[in-house]
Amino acid sequence: MADISNSIDPLEYENAVVFLRKKLSHRDVNTMKCNMKSHPEWMREQEHGIGIHVHNLLREGGFEWGDTMLYQDWKNLIDDVVHYGNR
């Protein structure tokens, strides 16, 4: 798992990764994985697209980390989601 903020419990973080892996389609996860691999700046460019989508999914799932934590950790979460089961 990625290096996460100290204020997020590691088990809760892992639960969020599993939650997102279930909520995002297989196609979306594969698309993100390909884009991350072929375009190094892709994640930074997605802050207002996928980043907001991830924030909303986590809130809907009951992960109440606050906007600052979500802003800091959403990229790590997505990285862990696309590599879930491969580490």
Stockholm file with secondary structure:
# STOCKHOLM 1.0

chainA/1-87         MADISNSIDPLEYENAVVFLRKKLSHRDVNTMKCNMKSHPEWMREQEHGIGIHVHNLLREGGFEWGDTMLYQDWKNLIDDVVHYGNR
#=GR chainA/1-87 SS CCCCCTTSCHHHHHHHHHHHHHHSCHHHHHHHHHHHHHCTTHHHHTTTTHHHHHHHHHHHTTCCCHHHHHHHHHHHHHHHHHTTTCC
#=GC SS_cons        CCCCCTTSCHHHHHHHHHHHHHHSCHHHHHHHHHHHHHCTTHHHHTTTTHHHHHHHHHHHTTCCCHHHHHHHHHHHHHHHHHTTTCC
//
